């Protein structure tokens, strides 16, 4: 009997020891997931990448820390433009990122080039909804184990990318879309892809599922906003979001009525986002703001491996960017010079109304067009403001970072009307394709529901001929537009030849001149041709000179 009891006791103790060995250790530290988003090559602005690196290093003394990015890092300023994103990757490789997703503007150098950059990255990319030739390009998710936790990251990029980046990069040799971000009119394809990825990573026994998203909150992005995705899915703990450059911190219900934290951190490293998961499983988000006029690396004298990398990049870039092109005594802006948002930040208006910076760019194009009648450009292509003082090459590359080429096409008056109608369809909300103009004026009544109909790829399809139009009183060179007449339209190839921002009504327009000049060079040529004082005289009003008039509803 005693022998039997002894054996039973041994078995019991062995079983207990196996159970203890198999039980994961409880987390001893809070976990902070730092995230950056929509940095757009601002390697020295706000916190600067060196500031983020210093932040991560300091937090690691007390917390478990992961660092992730929500996309749009390779395009936006000279360091990206002049190196096609290579310099940005070099800096990011020094940071210790754990995972990233592509944003729509990370495709601005082409899909193949993005994949080349990704192959050189010291960190993985994930995205559950990007397909090329029917094959998923990136893994849907990644599992990271840290401090006794298993964190599942799922990536998703807005289906708006097909028109928000250069559409031609997503075509095959026949000019047909061979890439897909799973966008449809209902959003169901996207929701299903996210849900499958969440279910798959959950099956791997993760403790939390974090959605790295480049979706945003803009009405123009519906049904693909963060709120659309959260409300149609289950199993997501938190969403770290980008794309719309907002800083909203939201907790909302998912499909099952459970709370999901959504956090976003703006743009250009003015904020760094932090999602905290405590040792007892509580989840919260906050932003670390940098409000000083000088960037953190400069003001704090930060020195680390990232700052050394940034300095080396800047030394090379400054050989080009420091060259002075002109001078302005007025601010040339894409922002509202008066109004502020609820956080006291300037409000961007170039994607929904006229500004003097957009007027200058459009006029520059017309001056370099070789005799075009008009210019129509997308407000989203005018990326930055220039403060009064010297205008450097770096300033102009920040305004026009894409290095698109100017072209001239033949277009009917009716097609111009359709272009304008499409361009204002989101007013009073933003739209990257908002039509800034030169050589013409127009009025728009945003109280009228937009009559535009788009296809499954978010491109213009047609205008409902039974509905009232928003645009009226279009003048070309001071004369009323003739819908039957043909005109010479100048713009960037992104819009005119690749139908970016959805301008598909231009598909059959004859090309009169191709690759006239690179966009930023056109602005340089125009600025150097102006006499002293002309900038102040022509562009003194930050709201422009009345080319685009938003009118009250007709009585």
C-alpha positions, 0 to 999 in steps of 0.5 A: 500500500505504501509503495502504491501511495509513493508512486502516486505521489511521484506521479502527482509531483511530476504532473505538477512540475510539467504543468508548471513548466508549460505555464507561461510566465506572467508579464512582469512589465507593462507593454508599450507599443510605440507607433509612427505614421505618415512620417512622409520623409520628415526625418528631422521634424517634430520628434525626428527619427532620432527622438523616436529612437531615444524614446524607445531606448529610454522606455526599454529601461522600465517597459517591454517595448515594440516599435511599429509603423503605419505607412507613408514613410518613403515619400513626402520630402527631399530625402525621399524624392531624391533617393526614391525612398532609399535614404528613408529606409537607411534611417528606418533600418537604424531604428529597431522597427519590429513591423511596418505596413505600406501606405498608399504613398509608399507605392509612389515609386512603383510596386517593383521599387517598393518590393525592392525597398522591402527586401532591404528592410531590417523589419518585416512588412505585413498587409492582408489585402494587397494582391498582385496578379491574384497572389497576396504580396505580403503576409497578413500577420506577424506574431511577436513574443515579448515579456510573456505575451504573444502579440498578433499584428495584422496589416491593412492598407486602404483600397483607396490606394488604387487611385490615391497612388499613381494608378499606372503602377497597378496596371499590367502591360495592357493597361488593365489593373492587375493589383487589388486592395480588395475594395468594393462598393460595400467594403465586404471584401476588405472586412472579410480579409481583415477578419480572416487574418484576425482569425488566423493569428488568433488561432496561433494563441496570441493574447492580443490582436493589433491591427496596423491600419492605413485607413483613416477617418475621412468620408471620402474613404468610406466604406474603408475607414477604421470605423467601418472595419471595426464595426464589421469585424471581431477579435481586434484589441486595438487599431493603430491607424494612419492615412488621414493625418488625424490624432483622434483617440477613440474607443468604439464597439466592434461587431460583437459590441466589444470595445476596440481602442483606435488611435492615430498620431498625425503626421511628420512626427509631431506626435508619436503614438503609444498603446499600453497593455498593462500586466493585468491586461488593460489597454489604453492609448495616448500620444507623446506630442512634440510642441516646440518650434525646434525639432527634438534632436536639435533642441535636446542635442540627441546623439545616437545611431539614428541621429548619425544616420540622419546627419549623413543623409542630410549632408548629402541631400543638403548639397541640392536642397540648400540652393536658393531659388527665389524669395517671397515676402508673403507666406505661400500656404496650403493651410487656412491662415486663420482657422485652427482645429480643436487641438489648435493646429492649422487646418489644411484647405488645399484639398477643398478650396483655393490657396495662393500656393496652389495658384502659384503651382498651377500658374507655373504649369501654365507658363511652361505648358507650351500654349495650353489653354488651362491647367487643372491640378490635384490639390493633394499634389501640392504638399507643403507651404513656404514661409516668407523669406528665401525659397530653397530647392528643398522648399520646392521639393517639399511642395512638389515631391513626386517629380511628375511630368507635365503633359498636355492633352486635348479635351472637350468642354464637357470633359472639363465639366465632368472633371470639375464635377468629380473633383468637388464631389467630396466638398465640403470635405477633403478630396486629394483630387480637388481641382486647383486651376489656372487660366479658368474660374468656376463656381461650386455649390456644395449643398447640392448632392454630388451627381458623380457615380464611381466604379468598383475601383473608386474611379469616376464612372459617369455623372447622373444626367438626371441630377443637378450638378454642383459646378457652374459658371465655368469661364475659360480665359474669361469666356464661358466654357463651350461644352462642344469645343475642344481645349488644351489642358495641361497637368501632371501625368499622374492625373492626365495619363494615369487618371490618378485620383479617379479621373477616368473620364480622360482615358480617351483624350488625345495626348498633344505633348508628353513630358514637357518638364518635371513638376518642380522644375516648372515651378523653379522656371516660373519663379526665376522668371518673375520680376521682383515683387511679383509674388507679393502682388500676384499671391498676396492673398492666402485664399487665392484670387477668386478662381474657385468660388463656393456659392450659397444655395440658389434661392 
